[in-house]
Amino acid sequence: MQVLTHIRATLRPWDDTEFHRAYEAARHTAAEAGAGDGLHAAILVERLLREAGFPQARVQVERTAEEALAHTEHWLVLRDG
């Protein structure tokens, strides 16, 4: 049984709709691919964002011990690294 991780994402810049669309598409692709835990999904999302025309994109995964127990984490998704 695979435990689902809830991801709370903050995108920067927050007002770039093209970047947001690319992130949502990458996140959907990662979920469809069964990327597993948040770290593997983050790696895939970062790669997909770079392939989508954002070569400096970076996904930082922040997760406290409490969040790990609750199966949650926070992603900081940066368009310009």
C-alpha positions as CSV (number, residue, x, y, z in Angstrom):
1,M,0.0,0.0,0.0
2,Q,1.4,3.4,-1.0
3,V,0.8,6.3,1.4
4,L,-0.1,9.5,-0.4
5,T,1.7,12.6,0.5
6,H,-0.1,15.9,0.6
7,I,1.9,18.7,-1.0
8,R,1.5,22.3,-0.3
9,A,3.2,24.3,-3.0
10,T,4.3,27.9,-3.1
11,L,5.2,29.1,-6.6
12,R,7.5,32.1,-7.3
13,P,6.8,34.3,-9.1
14,W,3.2,33.9,-8.0
15,D,1.8,36.0,-10.9
16,D,3.3,34.1,-13.9
17,T,0.3,32.2,-15.3
18,E,2.4,30.3,-17.9
19,F,4.7,29.0,-15.1
20,H,1.7,28.0,-13.0
21,R,0.2,26.1,-16.0
22,A,3.5,24.3,-16.6
23,Y,3.7,23.4,-12.9
24,E,0.2,22.0,-12.8
25,A,0.9,20.0,-15.9
26,A,4.2,18.7,-14.5
27,R,2.5,17.8,-11.2
28,H,-0.3,16.0,-13.0
29,T,2.3,14.0,-15.1
30,A,4.3,13.1,-11.9
31,A,1.1,11.9,-10.2
32,E,0.1,9.9,-13.3
33,A,3.6,8.4,-13.5
34,G,3.3,7.2,-9.9
35,A,6.3,9.1,-8.8
36,G,5.8,7.9,-5.3
37,D,6.8,10.1,-2.4
38,G,7.2,13.8,-2.5
39,L,11.0,13.8,-3.1
40,H,10.7,11.6,-6.2
41,A,7.8,13.6,-7.5
42,A,9.7,16.9,-6.9
43,I,12.7,15.7,-8.9
44,L,10.4,14.7,-11.8
45,V,8.4,18.0,-11.6
46,E,11.7,20.0,-11.6
47,R,12.9,18.1,-14.7
48,L,9.5,18.6,-16.5
49,L,9.5,22.3,-15.7
50,R,13.0,22.7,-17.2
51,E,11.9,20.7,-20.3
52,A,8.8,23.0,-20.6
53,G,11.0,26.0,-21.1
54,F,12.0,27.1,-17.6
55,P,15.7,26.0,-17.5
56,Q,16.4,27.6,-14.1
57,A,13.3,26.1,-12.4
58,R,14.0,24.5,-9.0
59,V,11.8,22.6,-6.5
60,Q,12.9,22.8,-2.9
61,V,11.3,20.2,-0.6
62,E,10.8,21.4,3.0
63,R,9.5,18.8,5.5
64,T,9.6,18.8,9.3
65,A,9.4,15.6,11.3
66,E,5.8,16.5,12.2
67,E,5.0,16.9,8.6
68,A,6.6,13.6,7.7
69,L,4.4,11.8,10.3
70,A,1.3,13.6,8.9
71,H,2.4,12.7,5.3
72,T,2.6,16.4,4.3
73,E,5.3,18.6,2.9
74,H,5.9,22.0,1.5
75,W,7.4,22.7,-1.9
76,L,8.9,26.0,-2.9
77,V,8.8,26.0,-6.7
78,L,11.1,28.7,-8.2
79,R,11.0,29.7,-11.8
80,D,14.4,31.4,-11.8
81,G,16.2,29.1,-9.4
